[in-house]
Every structure is written in structure tokens, then in C-alpha cells.
């Protein structure tokens, strides 16, 4: 990994979770969510945003 890169570890339960619209997040949804993020982010911020996506 280089400076500015991140590693996001998750279990299959995340991709099988439902979004606020009721659709399964899936791998494409998770990838899209992560690609929308720009710049560095603290781990806590990424976790909060992921919970918000599904809550």
C-alpha cells in the first residue's frame, strides 16, 4: 500500500445487508459507495458512513 491508500475489510454480511431503500447492497453497491469517497478518511468516519448507508 502507498500513502493515501486504505484497506477496507468486511464480511459477507455487509454485502448481504439491505440499504435504506430495501435493496441488497451487494459487492457492486459496496464498491460504488467506496469509490464515491474522495480524499483520506479516518476509520471511524468510514464506519459511520457505512452504518448510515444501511440504517
mmJSON file of the N, C-alpha and C atoms, coordinates in Angstrom:
{"data_MODEL":{"atom_site":{
"group_PDB":["ATOM","ATOM","ATOM","ATOM","ATOM","ATOM","ATOM","ATOM","ATOM","ATOM","ATOM","ATOM","ATOM","ATOM","ATOM","ATOM","ATOM","ATOM","ATOM","ATOM","ATOM","ATOM","ATOM","ATOM","ATOM","ATOM","ATOM","ATOM","ATOM","ATOM","ATOM","ATOM","ATOM","ATOM","ATOM","ATOM","ATOM","ATOM","ATOM","ATOM","ATOM","ATOM","ATOM","ATOM","ATOM","ATOM","ATOM","ATOM","ATOM","ATOM","ATOM","ATOM","ATOM","ATOM","ATOM","ATOM","ATOM","ATOM","ATOM","ATOM","ATOM","ATOM","ATOM","ATOM","ATOM","ATOM","ATOM","ATOM","ATOM","ATOM","ATOM","ATOM","ATOM","ATOM","ATOM","ATOM","ATOM","ATOM","ATOM","ATOM","ATOM","ATOM","ATOM","ATOM","ATOM","ATOM","ATOM","ATOM","ATOM","ATOM","ATOM","ATOM","ATOM","ATOM","ATOM","ATOM","ATOM","ATOM","ATOM","ATOM","ATOM","ATOM","ATOM","ATOM","ATOM","ATOM","ATOM","ATOM","ATOM","ATOM","ATOM","ATOM","ATOM","ATOM","ATOM","ATOM","ATOM","ATOM","ATOM","ATOM","ATOM","ATOM","ATOM","ATOM","ATOM","ATOM","ATOM","ATOM","ATOM","ATOM","ATOM","ATOM","ATOM","ATOM","ATOM","ATOM","ATOM","ATOM","ATOM","ATOM","ATOM","ATOM","ATOM","ATOM","ATOM","ATOM","ATOM","ATOM","ATOM","ATOM","ATOM","ATOM","ATOM","ATOM","ATOM","ATOM","ATOM","ATOM","ATOM","ATOM","ATOM","ATOM","ATOM","ATOM","ATOM"],
"id":[1,2,3,4,5,6,7,8,9,10,11,12,13,14,15,16,17,18,19,20,21,22,23,24,25,26,27,28,29,30,31,32,33,34,35,36,37,38,39,40,41,42,43,44,45,46,47,48,49,50,51,52,53,54,55,56,57,58,59,60,61,62,63,64,65,66,67,68,69,70,71,72,73,74,75,76,77,78,79,80,81,82,83,84,85,86,87,88,89,90,91,92,93,94,95,96,97,98,99,100,101,102,103,104,105,106,107,108,109,110,111,112,113,114,115,116,117,118,119,120,121,122,123,124,125,126,127,128,129,130,131,132,133,134,135,136,137,138,139,140,141,142,143,144,145,146,147,148,149,150,151,152,153,154,155,156,157,158,159,160,161,162,163,164,165],
"type_symbol":["N","C","C","N","C","C","N","C","C","N","C","C","N","C","C","N","C","C","N","C","C","N","C","C","N","C","C","N","C","C","N","C","C","N","C","C","N","C","C","N","C","C","N","C","C","N","C","C","N","C","C","N","C","C","N","C","C","N","C","C","N","C","C","N","C","C","N","C","C","N","C","C","N","C","C","N","C","C","N","C","C","N","C","C","N","C","C","N","C","C","N","C","C","N","C","C","N","C","C","N","C","C","N","C","C","N","C","C","N","C","C","N","C","C","N","C","C","N","C","C","N","C","C","N","C","C","N","C","C","N","C","C","N","C","C","N","C","C","N","C","C","N","C","C","N","C","C","N","C","C","N","C","C","N","C","C","N","C","C","N","C","C","N","C","C"],
"label_atom_id":["N","CA","C","N","CA","C","N","CA","C","N","CA","C","N","CA","C","N","CA","C","N","CA","C","N","CA","C","N","CA","C","N","CA","C","N","CA","C","N","CA","C","N","CA","C","N","CA","C","N","CA","C","N","CA","C","N","CA","C","N","CA","C","N","CA","C","N","CA","C","N","CA","C","N","CA","C","N","CA","C","N","CA","C","N","CA","C","N","CA","C","N","CA","C","N","CA","C","N","CA","C","N","CA","C","N","CA","C","N","CA","C","N","CA","C","N","CA","C","N","CA","C","N","CA","C","N","CA","C","N","CA","C","N","CA","C","N","CA","C","N","CA","C","N","CA","C","N","CA","C","N","CA","C","N","CA","C","N","CA","C","N","CA","C","N","CA","C","N","CA","C","N","CA","C","N","CA","C","N","CA","C","N","CA","C","N","CA","C","N","CA","C"],
"label_alt_id":[null,null,null,null,null,null,null,null,null,null,null,null,null,null,null,null,null,null,null,null,null,null,null,null,null,null,null,null,null,null,null,null,null,null,null,null,null,null,null,null,null,null,null,null,null,null,null,null,null,null,null,null,null,null,null,null,null,null,null,null,null,null,null,null,null,null,null,null,null,null,null,null,null,null,null,null,null,null,null,null,null,null,null,null,null,null,null,null,null,null,null,null,null,null,null,null,null,null,null,null,null,null,null,null,null,null,null,null,null,null,null,null,null,null,null,null,null,null,null,null,null,null,null,null,null,null,null,null,null,null,null,null,null,null,null,null,null,null,null,null,null,null,null,null,null,null,null,null,null,null,null,null,null,null,null,null,null,null,null,null,null,null,null,null,null],
"label_comp_id":["UNK","UNK","UNK","UNK","UNK","UNK","UNK","UNK","UNK","UNK","UNK","UNK","UNK","UNK","UNK","UNK","UNK","UNK","UNK","UNK","UNK","UNK","UNK","UNK","UNK","UNK","UNK","UNK","UNK","UNK","UNK","UNK","UNK","UNK","UNK","UNK","UNK","UNK","UNK","UNK","UNK","UNK","UNK","UNK","UNK","UNK","UNK","UNK","UNK","UNK","UNK","UNK","UNK","UNK","UNK","UNK","UNK","UNK","UNK","UNK","UNK","UNK","UNK","UNK","UNK","UNK","UNK","UNK","UNK","UNK","UNK","UNK","UNK","UNK","UNK","UNK","UNK","UNK","UNK","UNK","UNK","UNK","UNK","UNK","UNK","UNK","UNK","UNK","UNK","UNK","UNK","UNK","UNK","UNK","UNK","UNK","UNK","UNK","UNK","UNK","UNK","UNK","UNK","UNK","UNK","UNK","UNK","UNK","UNK","UNK","UNK","UNK","UNK","UNK","UNK","UNK","UNK","UNK","UNK","UNK","UNK","UNK","UNK","UNK","UNK","UNK","UNK","UNK","UNK","UNK","UNK","UNK","UNK","UNK","UNK","UNK","UNK","UNK","UNK","UNK","UNK","UNK","UNK","UNK","UNK","UNK","UNK","UNK","UNK","UNK","UNK","UNK","UNK","UNK","UNK","UNK","UNK","UNK","UNK","UNK","UNK","UNK","UNK","UNK","UNK"],
"label_asym_id":["A","A","A","A","A","A","A","A","A","A","A","A","A","A","A","A","A","A","A","A","A","A","A","A","A","A","A","A","A","A","A","A","A","A","A","A","A","A","A","A","A","A","A","A","A","A","A","A","A","A","A","A","A","A","A","A","A","A","A","A","A","A","A","A","A","A","A","A","A","A","A","A","A","A","A","A","A","A","A","A","A","A","A","A","A","A","A","A","A","A","A","A","A","A","A","A","A","A","A","A","A","A","A","A","A","A","A","A","A","A","A","A","A","A","A","A","A","A","A","A","A","A","A","A","A","A","A","A","A","A","A","A","A","A","A","A","A","A","A","A","A","A","A","A","A","A","A","A","A","A","A","A","A","A","A","A","A","A","A","A","A","A","A","A","A"],
"label_entity_id":["1","1","1","1","1","1","1","1","1","1","1","1","1","1","1","1","1","1","1","1","1","1","1","1","1","1","1","1","1","1","1","1","1","1","1","1","1","1","1","1","1","1","1","1","1","1","1","1","1","1","1","1","1","1","1","1","1","1","1","1","1","1","1","1","1","1","1","1","1","1","1","1","1","1","1","1","1","1","1","1","1","1","1","1","1","1","1","1","1","1","1","1","1","1","1","1","1","1","1","1","1","1","1","1","1","1","1","1","1","1","1","1","1","1","1","1","1","1","1","1","1","1","1","1","1","1","1","1","1","1","1","1","1","1","1","1","1","1","1","1","1","1","1","1","1","1","1","1","1","1","1","1","1","1","1","1","1","1","1","1","1","1","1","1","1"],
"label_seq_id":[1,1,1,2,2,2,3,3,3,4,4,4,5,5,5,6,6,6,7,7,7,8,8,8,9,9,9,10,10,10,11,11,11,12,12,12,13,13,13,14,14,14,15,15,15,16,16,16,17,17,17,18,18,18,19,19,19,20,20,20,21,21,21,22,22,22,23,23,23,24,24,24,25,25,25,26,26,26,27,27,27,28,28,28,29,29,29,30,30,30,31,31,31,32,32,32,33,33,33,34,34,34,35,35,35,36,36,36,37,37,37,38,38,38,39,39,39,40,40,40,41,41,41,42,42,42,43,43,43,44,44,44,45,45,45,46,46,46,47,47,47,48,48,48,49,49,49,50,50,50,51,51,51,52,52,52,53,53,53,54,54,54,55,55,55],
"pdbx_PDB_ins_code":[null,null,null,null,null,null,null,null,null,null,null,null,null,null,null,null,null,null,null,null,null,null,null,null,null,null,null,null,null,null,null,null,null,null,null,null,null,null,null,null,null,null,null,null,null,null,null,null,null,null,null,null,null,null,null,null,null,null,null,null,null,null,null,null,null,null,null,null,null,null,null,null,null,null,null,null,null,null,null,null,null,null,null,null,null,null,null,null,null,null,null,null,null,null,null,null,null,null,null,null,null,null,null,null,null,null,null,null,null,null,null,null,null,null,null,null,null,null,null,null,null,null,null,null,null,null,null,null,null,null,null,null,null,null,null,null,null,null,null,null,null,null,null,null,null,null,null,null,null,null,null,null,null,null,null,null,null,null,null,null,null,null,null,null,null],
"Cartn_x":[0.854,0.0,0.892,0.374,1.105,0.37,1.025,0.429,-0.902,-1.933,-3.252,-4.173,-3.65,-4.489,-5.038,-6.16,-6.798,-7.165,-7.322,-7.765,-9.057,-10.118,-11.434,-11.787,-11.762,-12.084,-13.534,-14.233,-15.634,-15.992,-17.116,-17.62,-18.755,-19.164,-20.252,-21.554,-21.664,-22.875,-23.095,-22.016,-22.16,-22.764,-22.267,-22.788,-24.19,-24.576,-25.92,-26.925,-26.439,-27.313,-28.168,-29.288,-30.218,-29.936,-30.032,-29.884,-31.167,-31.154,-32.346,-33.497,-33.199,-34.244,-34.739,-34.144,-34.588,-33.861,-32.959,-32.2,-30.973,-30.561,-29.347,-28.156,-27.254,-26.103,-25.262,-24.882,-24.093,-22.684,-21.864,-20.478,-20.404,-21.271,-21.272,-21.671,-22.651,-23.076,-21.988,-21.286,-20.197,-19.061,-18.724,-17.658,-18.02,-19.252,-19.7,-19.645,-20.07,-20.03,-18.601,-17.673,-16.275,-15.636,-16.014,-15.445,-15.938,-17.094,-17.633,-16.832,-16.121,-15.341,-14.106,-13.814,-12.627,-11.757,-10.489,-9.555,-9.459,-8.532,-8.34,-9.514,-9.785,-10.87,-10.411,-10.784,-10.478,-11.348,-10.851,-11.598,-12.973,-13.039,-14.318,-15.315,-14.846,-15.711,-16.245,-15.398,-15.814,-16.844,-16.655,-17.606,-18.942,-18.915,-20.158,-20.919,-20.196,-20.852,-21.448,-20.779,-21.289,-22.551,-22.564,-23.752,-24.908,-24.629,-25.659,-26.236,-25.394,-25.845,-26.881,-26.73,-27.607,-28.698,-28.572,-29.545,-30.793],
"Cartn_y":[-1.181,0.0,1.234,2.261,3.516,4.552,5.665,6.751,7.15,7.269,7.676,6.533,5.304,4.151,3.572,2.89,2.277,0.837,0.07,-1.31,-1.433,-1.852,-1.967,-3.442,-3.995,-5.408,-5.526,-6.532,-6.719,-8.187,-8.57,-9.929,-9.924,-11.108,-11.198,-10.626,-10.497,-9.912,-8.479,-7.756,-6.374,-6.321,-7.116,-7.074,-7.674,-8.475,-9.053,-8.175,-7.098,-6.185,-5.383,-4.885,-4.087,-2.604,-1.843,-0.394,0.213,1.518,2.198,2.099,1.835,1.662,0.218,-0.679,-2.063,-3.011,-2.489,-3.337,-3.912,-5.111,-5.694,-4.865,-4.54,-3.705,-4.37,-5.61,-6.337,-5.784,-6.516,-6.087,-4.831,-4.732,-3.537,-2.299,-2.444,-1.323,-0.876,-1.832,-1.504,-0.834,-1.372,-0.771,0.651,0.858,2.197,3.161,2.707,3.524,3.937,3.001,3.307,4.206,4.06,4.895,6.328,6.553,7.907,8.724,8.046,8.731,9.337,10.573,11.227,11.685,11.611,12.058,11.077,11.348,10.453,10.532,9.424,9.365,8.541,8.965,8.211,6.952,5.919,4.661,4.885,5.676,5.929,6.585,7.491,8.167,7.187,6.304,5.311,4.362,3.958,3.071,3.79,5.022,5.783,5.939,6.255,6.416,5.118,3.998,2.687,2.332,2.621,2.372,3.245,4.49,5.403,4.876,4.336,3.775,2.687,1.922,0.783,1.043,2.102,2.373,3.031],
"Cartn_z":[0.0,0.0,0.0,-0.604,-0.629,0.218,0.429,1.211,0.591,1.419,0.957,0.597,0.518,0.232,1.529,1.417,2.584,2.267,3.31,3.192,3.98,3.321,3.959,4.041,5.225,5.437,5.89,5.357,5.713,5.562,6.137,5.991,4.977,4.548,3.572,4.118,5.415,5.993,5.548,5.262,4.814,3.414,2.506,1.143,1.046,2.027,2.048,2.788,3.4,4.135,3.163,3.658,2.844,3.043,1.975,2.057,2.61,2.796,3.297,2.306,1.025,0.014,-0.053,0.724,0.78,-0.16,-0.982,-1.912,-1.216,-1.627,-1.082,-1.556,-0.662,-1.009,-2.09,-1.896,-2.894,-3.04,-3.771,-3.982,-4.845,-5.853,-6.704,-5.909,-5.04,-4.212,-3.254,-2.667,-1.749,-2.509,-3.665,-4.476,-4.882,-5.308,-5.674,-4.504,-3.343,-2.128,-1.812,-1.893,-1.572,-2.626,-3.883,-4.951,-4.861,-4.235,-4.092,-3.084,-2.229,-1.201,-1.84,-1.513,-2.04,-0.883,-1.067,-0.042,1.108,1.986,3.14,4.113,4.763,5.745,6.931,8.096,9.312,9.338,9.961,10.047,10.672,11.725,12.398,11.44,10.607,9.643,8.612,8.136,7.154,7.753,8.981,9.654,9.837,10.288,10.487,9.172,8.102,6.801,6.3,6.564,6.16,6.936,8.217,9.036,8.546,8.22,7.713,6.399,5.537,4.276,4.492,5.548,5.787,6.809,7.581,8.66,8.144],
"occupancy":[1.0,1.0,1.0,1.0,1.0,1.0,1.0,1.0,1.0,1.0,1.0,1.0,1.0,1.0,1.0,1.0,1.0,1.0,1.0,1.0,1.0,1.0,1.0,1.0,1.0,1.0,1.0,1.0,1.0,1.0,1.0,1.0,1.0,1.0,1.0,1.0,1.0,1.0,1.0,1.0,1.0,1.0,1.0,1.0,1.0,1.0,1.0,1.0,1.0,1.0,1.0,1.0,1.0,1.0,1.0,1.0,1.0,1.0,1.0,1.0,1.0,1.0,1.0,1.0,1.0,1.0,1.0,1.0,1.0,1.0,1.0,1.0,1.0,1.0,1.0,1.0,1.0,1.0,1.0,1.0,1.0,1.0,1.0,1.0,1.0,1.0,1.0,1.0,1.0,1.0,1.0,1.0,1.0,1.0,1.0,1.0,1.0,1.0,1.0,1.0,1.0,1.0,1.0,1.0,1.0,1.0,1.0,1.0,1.0,1.0,1.0,1.0,1.0,1.0,1.0,1.0,1.0,1.0,1.0,1.0,1.0,1.0,1.0,1.0,1.0,1.0,1.0,1.0,1.0,1.0,1.0,1.0,1.0,1.0,1.0,1.0,1.0,1.0,1.0,1.0,1.0,1.0,1.0,1.0,1.0,1.0,1.0,1.0,1.0,1.0,1.0,1.0,1.0,1.0,1.0,1.0,1.0,1.0,1.0,1.0,1.0,1.0,1.0,1.0,1.0],
"B_iso_or_equiv":[0.0,0.0,0.0,0.0,0.0,0.0,0.0,0.0,0.0,0.0,0.0,0.0,0.0,0.0,0.0,0.0,0.0,0.0,0.0,0.0,0.0,0.0,0.0,0.0,0.0,0.0,0.0,0.0,0.0,0.0,0.0,0.0,0.0,0.0,0.0,0.0,0.0,0.0,0.0,0.0,0.0,0.0,0.0,0.0,0.0,0.0,0.0,0.0,0.0,0.0,0.0,0.0,0.0,0.0,0.0,0.0,0.0,0.0,0.0,0.0,0.0,0.0,0.0,0.0,0.0,0.0,0.0,0.0,0.0,0.0,0.0,0.0,0.0,0.0,0.0,0.0,0.0,0.0,0.0,0.0,0.0,0.0,0.0,0.0,0.0,0.0,0.0,0.0,0.0,0.0,0.0,0.0,0.0,0.0,0.0,0.0,0.0,0.0,0.0,0.0,0.0,0.0,0.0,0.0,0.0,0.0,0.0,0.0,0.0,0.0,0.0,0.0,0.0,0.0,0.0,0.0,0.0,0.0,0.0,0.0,0.0,0.0,0.0,0.0,0.0,0.0,0.0,0.0,0.0,0.0,0.0,0.0,0.0,0.0,0.0,0.0,0.0,0.0,0.0,0.0,0.0,0.0,0.0,0.0,0.0,0.0,0.0,0.0,0.0,0.0,0.0,0.0,0.0,0.0,0.0,0.0,0.0,0.0,0.0,0.0,0.0,0.0,0.0,0.0,0.0],
"pdbx_formal_charge":[null,null,null,null,null,null,null,null,null,null,null,null,null,null,null,null,null,null,null,null,null,null,null,null,null,null,null,null,null,null,null,null,null,null,null,null,null,null,null,null,null,null,null,null,null,null,null,null,null,null,null,null,null,null,null,null,null,null,null,null,null,null,null,null,null,null,null,null,null,null,null,null,null,null,null,null,null,null,null,null,null,null,null,null,null,null,null,null,null,null,null,null,null,null,null,null,null,null,null,null,null,null,null,null,null,null,null,null,null,null,null,null,null,null,null,null,null,null,null,null,null,null,null,null,null,null,null,null,null,null,null,null,null,null,null,null,null,null,null,null,null,null,null,null,null,null,null,null,null,null,null,null,null,null,null,null,null,null,null,null,null,null,null,null,null],
"auth_seq_id":[1,1,1,2,2,2,3,3,3,4,4,4,5,5,5,6,6,6,7,7,7,8,8,8,9,9,9,10,10,10,11,11,11,12,12,12,13,13,13,14,14,14,15,15,15,16,16,16,17,17,17,18,18,18,19,19,19,20,20,20,21,21,21,22,22,22,23,23,23,24,24,24,25,25,25,26,26,26,27,27,27,28,28,28,29,29,29,30,30,30,31,31,31,32,32,32,33,33,33,34,34,34,35,35,35,36,36,36,37,37,37,38,38,38,39,39,39,40,40,40,41,41,41,42,42,42,43,43,43,44,44,44,45,45,45,46,46,46,47,47,47,48,48,48,49,49,49,50,50,50,51,51,51,52,52,52,53,53,53,54,54,54,55,55,55],
"auth_comp_id":["UNK","UNK","UNK","UNK","UNK","UNK","UNK","UNK","UNK","UNK","UNK","UNK","UNK","UNK","UNK","UNK","UNK","UNK","UNK","UNK","UNK","UNK","UNK","UNK","UNK","UNK","UNK","UNK","UNK","UNK","UNK","UNK","UNK","UNK","UNK","UNK","UNK","UNK","UNK","UNK","UNK","UNK","UNK","UNK","UNK","UNK","UNK","UNK","UNK","UNK","UNK","UNK","UNK","UNK","UNK","UNK","UNK","UNK","UNK","UNK","UNK","UNK","UNK","UNK","UNK","UNK","UNK","UNK","UNK","UNK","UNK","UNK","UNK","UNK","UNK","UNK","UNK","UNK","UNK","UNK","UNK","UNK","UNK","UNK","UNK","UNK","UNK","UNK","UNK","UNK","UNK","UNK","UNK","UNK","UNK","UNK","UNK","UNK","UNK","UNK","UNK","UNK","UNK","UNK","UNK","UNK","UNK","UNK","UNK","UNK","UNK","UNK","UNK","UNK","UNK","UNK","UNK","UNK","UNK","UNK","UNK","UNK","UNK","UNK","UNK","UNK","UNK","UNK","UNK","UNK","UNK","UNK","UNK","UNK","UNK","UNK","UNK","UNK","UNK","UNK","UNK","UNK","UNK","UNK","UNK","UNK","UNK","UNK","UNK","UNK","UNK","UNK","UNK","UNK","UNK","UNK","UNK","UNK","UNK","UNK","UNK","UNK","UNK","UNK","UNK"],
"auth_asym_id":["A","A","A","A","A","A","A","A","A","A","A","A","A","A","A","A","A","A","A","A","A","A","A","A","A","A","A","A","A","A","A","A","A","A","A","A","A","A","A","A","A","A","A","A","A","A","A","A","A","A","A","A","A","A","A","A","A","A","A","A","A","A","A","A","A","A","A","A","A","A","A","A","A","A","A","A","A","A","A","A","A","A","A","A","A","A","A","A","A","A","A","A","A","A","A","A","A","A","A","A","A","A","A","A","A","A","A","A","A","A","A","A","A","A","A","A","A","A","A","A","A","A","A","A","A","A","A","A","A","A","A","A","A","A","A","A","A","A","A","A","A","A","A","A","A","A","A","A","A","A","A","A","A","A","A","A","A","A","A","A","A","A","A","A","A"],
"auth_atom_id":["N","CA","C","N","CA","C","N","CA","C","N","CA","C","N","CA","C","N","CA","C","N","CA","C","N","CA","C","N","CA","C","N","CA","C","N","CA","C","N","CA","C","N","CA","C","N","CA","C","N","CA","C","N","CA","C","N","CA","C","N","CA","C","N","CA","C","N","CA","C","N","CA","C","N","CA","C","N","CA","C","N","CA","C","N","CA","C","N","CA","C","N","CA","C","N","CA","C","N","CA","C","N","CA","C","N","CA","C","N","CA","C","N","CA","C","N","CA","C","N","CA","C","N","CA","C","N","CA","C","N","CA","C","N","CA","C","N","CA","C","N","CA","C","N","CA","C","N","CA","C","N","CA","C","N","CA","C","N","CA","C","N","CA","C","N","CA","C","N","CA","C","N","CA","C","N","CA","C","N","CA","C","N","CA","C","N","CA","C","N","CA","C"],
"pdbx_PDB_model_num":[1,1,1,1,1,1,1,1,1,1,1,1,1,1,1,1,1,1,1,1,1,1,1,1,1,1,1,1,1,1,1,1,1,1,1,1,1,1,1,1,1,1,1,1,1,1,1,1,1,1,1,1,1,1,1,1,1,1,1,1,1,1,1,1,1,1,1,1,1,1,1,1,1,1,1,1,1,1,1,1,1,1,1,1,1,1,1,1,1,1,1,1,1,1,1,1,1,1,1,1,1,1,1,1,1,1,1,1,1,1,1,1,1,1,1,1,1,1,1,1,1,1,1,1,1,1,1,1,1,1,1,1,1,1,1,1,1,1,1,1,1,1,1,1,1,1,1,1,1,1,1,1,1,1,1,1,1,1,1,1,1,1,1,1,1]
}}}
